[in-house]
């Protein structure tokens, strides 16, 4: 018997930047073609379009409240 392991996206760090504006990224959108990183503002702006195509949506915007 073999187990299938699905890799998880690493936690975002201060070095991760928004692909749209260059601000610190707090959302990782995993697509079949690769990952996109967004600040909270741009993740919200494109969420409707991206959610339909996303394989995974990693939202760490709660860190903004901490």
VMD Tcl script that draws the C-alpha trace (Angstrom):
set ca {
  {0.00 0.00 0.00}
  {1.30 3.45 -0.88}
  {0.19 6.76 0.55}
  {-0.28 9.86 -1.52}
  {1.06 12.99 0.11}
  {-0.25 16.33 -1.06}
  {2.31 19.08 -0.46}
  {1.00 22.08 1.42}
  {1.91 25.63 0.54}
  {4.47 27.08 2.91}
  {3.44 29.85 5.29}
  {3.85 33.29 3.77}
  {6.68 35.43 5.11}
  {7.46 39.15 5.02}
  {9.65 38.44 1.99}
  {6.64 37.26 -0.07}
  {5.32 40.11 -2.20}
  {2.02 40.77 -3.97}
  {2.24 39.91 -7.66}
  {0.11 42.95 -8.47}
  {1.60 45.81 -6.41}
  {4.64 44.52 -4.52}
  {3.17 44.95 -1.02}
  {3.55 42.15 1.52}
  {1.52 39.12 0.43}
  {-1.06 37.64 2.79}
  {-2.94 35.41 0.31}
  {-1.55 32.56 -1.80}
  {-3.77 31.36 -4.65}
  {-2.74 27.94 -5.88}
  {-3.70 27.31 -9.51}
  {-2.94 24.29 -11.68}
  {-0.46 26.48 -13.57}
  {1.32 27.82 -10.45}
  {0.89 30.08 -7.44}
  {-0.10 33.73 -7.26}
  {0.56 35.92 -4.23}
  {-1.58 38.90 -3.28}
  {-1.84 41.54 -0.59}
  {-5.20 41.59 1.19}
  {-6.50 44.41 -1.02}
  {-5.77 42.71 -4.35}
  {-6.88 39.27 -3.13}
  {-10.26 40.77 -2.32}
  {-10.39 42.66 -5.64}
  {-9.79 39.50 -7.72}
  {-11.37 36.90 -5.43}
  {-14.53 36.33 -7.45}
  {-12.61 35.49 -10.62}
  {-9.82 33.52 -8.94}
  {-11.91 31.34 -6.60}
  {-13.44 29.55 -9.59}
  {-10.02 28.48 -10.88}
  {-8.18 28.05 -7.56}
  {-7.02 24.63 -6.41}
  {-6.31 26.10 -2.98}
  {-6.75 29.50 -1.33}
  {-4.42 30.23 1.59}
  {-5.62 33.35 3.40}
  {-3.38 34.70 6.16}
  {-4.99 38.15 6.37}
  {-5.93 37.40 10.00}
  {-2.28 38.23 10.78}
  {-3.10 41.85 9.93}
  {-5.38 42.01 12.98}
  {-2.75 40.60 15.36}
}
mol new
graphics top color blue
foreach p $ca { graphics top sphere $p radius 0.5 }
foreach p [lrange $ca 0 end-1] q [lrange $ca 1 end] { graphics top cylinder $p $q radius 0.2 }
display resetview
